[in-house]
Amino acid sequence: MIKRSVVVLLFLSIISCKKEMISDKLVEASCGQCQFNMEGKGCDLAIRIDDNSYYVEGADIDDHGDAHAADGFCEAIKKAKVSGKIAGGKFSASSFKIVQK
């Protein structure tokens, strides 16, 4: 019984550490708190992929202009082409480019 429990726990820990690689994917990008209703303590850049939202590491919300301007991330959802990996519930960006309309 103990052996089975250890195997199950090991399996679950492997699944929870899964990293999903993303390459040149078109996603929605915006402020996680203001537009995607994510929990947080301030305005932070986030992306949405397949109805799942992730905070972005490796790119900052203010790297792309004033987040609180009329066309900023706190006011609008934009399209972005991203590459990186999803791990630990966050998106680690190796590339983050806004796609102009």
Residue frames as qw, qx, qy, qz and C-alpha x, y, z in Angstrom:
[[0.000, 0.884, 0.467, 0.000, 0.00, 0.00, 0.00],
 [0.295, -0.804, 0.111, 0.505, 2.80, 2.45, 0.86],
 [0.430, -0.132, 0.605, 0.657, 4.58, 1.60, -2.37],
 [0.224, 0.625, 0.657, 0.358, 1.44, 2.39, -4.37],
 [0.138, -0.935, -0.253, 0.207, 1.04, 5.74, -2.56],
 [0.392, -0.583, 0.340, 0.625, 4.64, 6.68, -3.33],
 [0.367, 0.177, 0.688, 0.600, 4.15, 5.84, -7.02],
 [0.085, 0.812, 0.554, 0.161, 0.94, 7.90, -7.18],
 [0.253, -0.890, -0.045, 0.376, 2.61, 10.88, -5.48],
 [0.433, -0.331, 0.505, 0.669, 5.60, 10.66, -7.82],
 [0.296, 0.447, 0.698, 0.474, 3.29, 10.55, -10.85],
 [0.038, -0.911, -0.411, 0.016, 1.31, 13.56, -9.63],
 [0.338, -0.766, 0.150, 0.526, 4.47, 15.58, -8.98],
 [0.414, -0.047, 0.613, 0.671, 5.75, 14.83, -12.49],
 [0.172, 0.673, 0.635, 0.338, 2.45, 15.97, -14.02],
 [0.175, -0.930, -0.253, 0.202, 2.38, 19.18, -11.97],
 [0.372, -0.633, 0.324, 0.596, 5.91, 20.09, -13.13],
 [0.617, 0.440, 0.550, 0.353, 5.03, 19.66, -16.79],
 [0.072, -0.571, 0.163, 0.801, 6.38, 22.41, -19.03],
 [0.597, 0.619, 0.507, 0.060, 4.51, 23.27, -22.19],
 [0.348, -0.246, 0.340, 0.838, 6.62, 24.84, -24.93],
 [0.388, 0.813, 0.369, -0.230, 4.98, 27.55, -27.05],
 [0.446, -0.175, 0.434, 0.763, 6.47, 28.67, -30.38],
 [0.050, 0.028, -0.367, -0.928, 5.27, 31.69, -32.39],
 [0.054, -0.524, -0.850, -0.001, 1.70, 31.36, -31.12],
 [0.131, -0.424, -0.168, -0.881, -0.87, 34.12, -31.59],
 [0.332, -0.431, -0.754, 0.367, -2.45, 34.88, -28.20],
 [0.181, -0.879, -0.243, -0.369, -4.47, 37.56, -26.42],
 [0.531, -0.018, -0.396, 0.749, -2.38, 39.86, -24.23],
 [0.229, -0.774, -0.181, -0.562, -3.51, 42.39, -21.66],
 [0.161, -0.468, 0.580, -0.647, -3.45, 43.33, -17.99],
 [0.339, -0.113, -0.931, 0.073, -4.19, 40.22, -15.95],
 [0.017, -0.356, -0.668, 0.653, -6.12, 42.06, -13.27],
 [0.272, 0.386, 0.052, -0.880, -7.95, 44.69, -15.35],
 [0.554, 0.306, -0.427, -0.646, -8.94, 42.60, -18.38],
 [0.565, 0.086, -0.810, -0.129, -8.58, 38.90, -17.51],
 [0.678, -0.559, 0.005, -0.477, -9.91, 39.16, -13.92],
 [0.769, 0.073, -0.542, 0.330, -6.86, 37.41, -12.47],
 [0.591, -0.785, -0.135, 0.127, -5.88, 37.81, -8.84],
 [0.650, 0.269, -0.125, 0.700, -2.91, 40.05, -8.15],
 [0.376, -0.672, -0.302, 0.561, -1.62, 43.11, -6.38],
 [0.012, 0.660, -0.189, -0.727, -1.18, 45.47, -9.31],
 [0.715, 0.622, -0.029, -0.320, -1.27, 45.69, -13.06],
 [0.430, -0.427, 0.743, 0.285, 0.78, 42.89, -14.60],
 [0.458, 0.401, -0.560, -0.562, 1.12, 41.60, -18.15],
 [0.610, 0.005, 0.767, -0.198, -0.75, 38.39, -18.88],
 [0.303, 0.201, -0.689, -0.626, -1.64, 36.26, -21.89],
 [0.735, 0.096, 0.468, -0.480, -4.65, 34.08, -22.57],
 [0.238, 0.291, -0.847, -0.376, -4.28, 30.79, -24.45],
 [0.443, -0.205, -0.836, -0.251, -7.28, 28.51, -25.00],
 [0.528, -0.681, -0.267, -0.431, -9.31, 30.25, -22.25],
 [0.771, -0.448, -0.232, 0.389, -6.44, 29.89, -19.74],
 [0.090, 0.950, -0.124, 0.272, -4.68, 33.01, -18.46],
 [0.836, -0.176, -0.153, 0.496, -1.02, 33.17, -17.40],
 [0.176, -0.941, 0.135, 0.254, 1.10, 35.97, -15.99],
 [0.749, 0.590, -0.131, 0.271, 4.12, 36.71, -18.18],
 [0.590, -0.666, 0.241, 0.388, 7.71, 36.59, -17.00],
 [0.586, -0.024, 0.471, 0.659, 10.39, 38.03, -19.30],
 [0.089, 0.467, 0.373, 0.797, 8.25, 40.95, -20.55],
 [0.082, -0.340, -0.533, 0.770, 6.78, 43.83, -18.57],
 [0.218, 0.756, 0.614, -0.067, 3.42, 45.53, -19.03],
 [0.018, 0.918, 0.000, -0.396, 5.14, 48.93, -19.48],
 [0.467, -0.238, 0.609, 0.595, 7.56, 47.62, -22.14],
 [0.234, 0.404, 0.726, 0.504, 4.78, 48.31, -24.65],
 [0.090, -0.522, -0.201, -0.824, 3.70, 51.83, -23.70],
 [0.256, -0.206, 0.482, -0.812, 1.63, 53.28, -20.88],
 [0.093, -0.219, -0.971, 0.015, -0.60, 50.49, -19.57],
 [0.071, 0.588, 0.626, -0.508, -3.20, 53.04, -18.44],
 [0.120, 0.265, -0.332, -0.897, -3.42, 54.97, -21.71],
 [0.692, 0.272, 0.114, -0.659, -6.63, 54.69, -23.73],
 [0.831, 0.360, -0.369, -0.207, -5.04, 51.95, -25.87],
 [0.014, -0.551, 0.786, -0.280, -2.89, 50.44, -23.09],
 [0.380, 0.002, -0.925, -0.004, -3.06, 46.91, -21.70],
 [0.066, 0.223, 0.730, -0.642, -5.30, 47.97, -18.79],
 [0.440, 0.421, 0.142, -0.780, -7.87, 49.28, -21.26],
 [0.725, 0.451, -0.282, -0.438, -7.62, 46.86, -24.18],
 [0.822, -0.138, 0.543, 0.102, -6.92, 43.26, -25.07],
 [0.326, 0.730, -0.456, -0.391, -4.33, 43.02, -27.86],
 [0.979, 0.200, -0.022, 0.031, -2.97, 40.23, -30.04],
 [0.173, -0.788, 0.584, 0.091, 0.62, 39.13, -29.53],
 [0.880, 0.287, -0.378, 0.011, 2.88, 36.51, -31.06],
 [0.463, -0.717, 0.476, -0.214, 4.77, 34.72, -28.30],
 [0.787, 0.207, -0.570, 0.114, 7.35, 32.01, -27.76],
 [0.172, -0.532, 0.623, -0.547, 8.39, 30.50, -24.45],
 [0.427, -0.105, -0.897, 0.042, 7.14, 27.96, -21.97],
 [0.603, -0.551, -0.052, -0.575, 4.33, 27.52, -19.50],
 [0.606, -0.003, -0.711, 0.358, 5.58, 26.26, -16.16],
 [0.254, -0.252, -0.617, 0.701, 4.35, 26.66, -12.62],
 [0.083, 0.774, 0.600, -0.183, 1.22, 28.45, -13.81],
 [0.007, 0.831, -0.102, -0.546, 3.18, 31.26, -15.50],
 [0.770, 0.590, 0.140, 0.197, 4.36, 31.95, -19.04],
 [0.493, -0.600, 0.293, 0.558, 8.12, 32.49, -19.34],
 [0.588, 0.794, 0.109, -0.105, 8.57, 34.49, -22.55],
 [0.632, -0.207, 0.373, 0.647, 11.59, 34.15, -24.78],
 [0.102, 0.142, 0.430, 0.886, 9.81, 36.32, -27.38],
 [0.093, 0.671, 0.639, -0.364, 6.82, 38.68, -27.01],
 [0.120, -0.023, 0.361, 0.924, 5.72, 40.86, -29.93],
 [0.388, 0.518, 0.430, -0.630, 2.51, 42.88, -30.26],
 [0.339, 0.304, 0.730, 0.509, 0.72, 42.22, -33.56],
 [0.147, 0.293, 0.016, -0.945, -0.53, 45.44, -35.13],
 [0.570, 0.487, 0.565, -0.344, -4.04, 45.44, -36.58]]
